[in-house]
Amino acid sequence: MGRGFVTGASGFVGTAVIRELLGRGDDVAALTHRGGLKINDPRITIIKGDLFSPQALEEGMNGCEAVIHLVGIIREEPSRGTTFERIHVEGTRQVVEAATRAKIRRYIHMSAQGARAGAISTYHKTKFAAEEIVHGSTLEWTIFRPSLIHGPGGEFTQMETGWAKGNAMPFIGMPYFGAGILGRGRASKIQPVFVDDVARAFVDAMQKPAAIGRTYAIGGTEQITWPQMHQTAAEIIVGKRRMVLPIPQWYALMLTRLVPGKLLPFNRDQVLMSAEDNTVDLSEFVRDFGWEPRGFAEAMRSYVGTLK
């Protein structure tokens, strides 16, 4: 491909995408805001700044053939100006406009499964609003909507590891948000996707004309409930099942209204999203890309030795 500009370069997915690009012989301009990169390679040019730094965007995109926009948040910090609206919507607008000014044609966008106009969560609403900005551009875009992304170094996998080993709250088991008065009602389904497969898809898309102007749902090959995923993870990480602990969704939502956000390990949007199935139809992705992402158990077994 040549040279790609990656936002969110120091993040979980950004690191995997950069490794994939380097593995294919490409150069990378990496936009980093808070932290440095975990990869040291002379083919990487580090651009310090954020989505709202026109000079950083211009400098980073100079000489690039494609933009991969990965920046997103799962928790808001309004006191720091970090909101879903600002990061997902306005941030995307800044990147799209900068790419247009730089005359870059190819643009790959990270959205989320569940993004839609009538979503119950602000997270999904703003992810959809960002997609609409991309749709309205003149760029040759591809959008991905992944289900839950897992892999070594990811926040979710770190939580699963702590729960499986019993050294993270609530210590006695692995929690999830459940329906019903006691939380023991129907458990929603998810389709976890390995971060390396997400990175492969992003980089593959840059060389697939058939992917231009298309939105792809992407997940692993297994559709499982939260309790099933916890039990599978525990068996792989510690060699035995752990107790799963349902937290009633109504109770969790009440806590998000009564308890300051910084004192809770979850927020309102996370509870609302957990009540919905987060599964995908892989048929269009497999048709256009010619391969399937790995299932949750298969992928986790491939990196369990790196978990601490």
N, C-alpha and C positions, 0 to 999 in steps of 0.2 A: 504493500500500500504506500509506504513512504514514511510520512510523519503524521502523528495524530496528537490532538490536543485533548487532554483528559481533565475534567473537573472532578473534585473530590478525590484527587489522586492519592492522598495519604490514608484514605478510608479503607474499610474492609473489602468492598467490591473494587474500588479503585486500584488497590494493590494487586489484586488478581488480574484485572484487565491489563495493567502495565506489564505484568509478567507474561501474559499471553502475547501482547504486542512485541515485546522484546524477543520472545521465543520464535517469532516469525520473521525476525530480522528488521523490525520497524524501529524508527526513532520516536521519542515521546517528549512532548512538552507537557509538564505536569503542574497543574495549578494546585497549590497548597495554601491553606489558610492558617491552621493552628499548629499542625505538627509536621515533622520532617518525614521523608519517605523511608520505608523499611528496606528499600532496594537501592543498592549502590551500583550504578552502571553508567559509563561515560556517554551512552546514547540517550540519557535522560537529561533534559533541561528543566530545572526547577524554576517555576514562576511563583513568586510569593505575592499573595493577594487573595481577593475573594470575588464573588460573583458581581459585586457592585464596585469593582475597581476597573474602570474602562481601560486604563493604561495597561494593567496586568492582562486583561483579556486580549487587547490588541497585540501586546508583545508575545503572548503565548500562542496566538493563532497565526502569527506571521510565518509563512512558509509551510503551513500545515495543509493536508489534503482532506482531513476529516475532524469532526468534533465529537467526542463522547461525553455526554453530560450526565453525571452520576449523582450530583449533590442532592441530598434529601435529609430530612430530620424526622425523628419519631417522637420527640418531646419538644415542646415549646419553652422558650425562656424569654417572655415578653420584656423583662427588664433589660435584656441585652439586645433587644430588637430581633430576636430569633423567633419568628412565628411561621406557621405553615404557609400563610399567605405570602409573606415576604420571601421566604426561601424557595418554596415550590413554584409560586406563580411569578413574582417579580424577578426572582433569580433566573428562572428560565427565560423570561422576556429579555433580560440583559444578555444572556448567552446567545440566544437566537439572533438578536439584533447585531451583536458583535460579529457573529459568523457571517451574517448577510453583508455587513460592511467589508469584511475581509475577503468576500467573494469565495468563501468555502462552500462547496455544494453538499458534501455528504455529512449527515448529522444523525447520531444514534442517541436515543433518549431513554433514560431509566424512569419508568413509571411504576405502577404497582397493581397487582391483581385486585380487583374490587373498585378501581377508579371509575367513577361515573357521576353524572350530574346530580342524581338523586340520592347520593350516598348518605348514610347516617352519620358518618364521621367526617370531621373537618379535614383530616389527613387525606382521605380518599377524594373528597370534593376538590381540594386544592391540587391534588395530583391530576385530576381530570381537567381542571382549568389550565394547568400547564400543558397538557396534551393539546388543548384547543389552540393555544398559542403556536405550538409546533405545526398543527394542521394549517393554520393561516399563513404560514411562512412560505417563502419560495424555495426553501431548502429541499434537498433530496433526503427525506427523513425516514427513519425506522424507529418504532417505539416498542419497547419490551415491557410487559407487565408480569413480573415474576411473583410467584407465591413466596412463602417464607424462605429466605436464603440462609444456608448454614455452611459452616466450614471452620477450620482452625483460625483462631484470632477474632472470630465474629462474636459480637456481644451475646447473641442468642446461644451459641454453642458454649460459651463460657458459663452462662447461667445453667444450662443443662448439665454441664460437668460438675458445677458446684452442688446442684441438687442431687445428682446421682451419687456423689461421694459423701453427701450429708454434711458438707462444710459451708453451706450457704442457707440463709433463711428460706423456708421455715425449718430446715434441718431434718425434720422427721419424714419428709416426703417431697414429692414433686408437684407443685401447684398448677392449677389451670382454672379458668373461669367457666363455670358450668351453669346450665339453665335450671330453673325451678327454685323452689323455696330453699332447699338445702344445697343446691348446686349439682345435684345428682341426676338432673334431667339429661336431655340429649346433648351430647358433646359434638361440637362442630368439627368439620374435617379440614385438613390442610394437606398440601402437596409439596413438602420441603424440596428445595432445589439446591444442589451443590454449587458453591460460589465459583469453582473452576469451570463448571458447565455454563454458568451465566456469562463469565468472561469469554469463553469460547464462542458463545452465541453472538455477543456484541462484536467481537472481532471478525467472525465469519460474515456478519451482516454487511460489513463495509465493502466486501467484494462480491456481493450478491445483488445484481440488478433487480431480481425478482422481489427482493425485500423492500425496495423503495416504495414509500407510501403505504406501508402496511404496519399493522399493530399485532404483535404476537404475545399470546399468553405463554408463559413458560414455567414448568414445575418438574419435579422428579416424576418417576413412573408410579409411585405409590401414593394413593389417597388414604390417609389414616386420620384417626381422631387424635385430639391432644393426649388423652390417656395412653393410647396405643403408641404414640411417638415417644412419650416419656418412658414407657416400659421398654421399648426397643433401645432407646439411648442408654438406659441404665444397664441393660444386659450387655451392650457392647462396651461401655465404659468401665463398669465395675464387675461384670460377669454375673449379675443377678438382678432381678426385678426390685424396684423400690415401690413403696406405697405412693399412690397418686392422691392428691388432696384437692377436691373440688371447692372452689371459692364461689359462692353464689354471685351471679352477675349483678343482681339488684343491690347486693351489699357492697360490692366493689364500686359500683357507680355512686352509691351514697357516700362512700369514703372520699371519692374524688371531689365531691361537693363540699364536704365538711373539713377535710384535712388539707393543709397546705401542700401543694404539689411536690415541693422539695423533700417532704417527709415520706412520700409514697414511692415505691419502686415501679409504679405503673400510673397511667393517666387515663382520662375518660375515653379518648379515642382508642387506646389499646383494648379497653374492656369492650367497647362497642364493636370493634373489628373482630374480636375473638368470638363474638356471638354468631358471626356469619361463616359459612363455609368459604374456604380460600383454596378452591380447587380449579384446575384448568383443563381445557381441551387441547391436547398437544397435536392434534391432527394437522393443522395448518403449518405449525412449526416443523414437524417431521417431514411434511411434503416438500417444503421449500429448502430445508437445511440438510435433510438426509440422515439425521441421527437423532437419538433420544437421550435426554439427560438421564443421569443415573438415579436409581431409587435411593431413599433415605438411608436404609441399612447398608447397602453396598457402598455408598459414598462415605458414610461415617466410619466404616471398618477400614477404609483406605487411609484415614488420617488419625485414627484413635490414638496411635502411638505418640502423637505430638501434643495431646491434651494434657494439661497439668491441673 
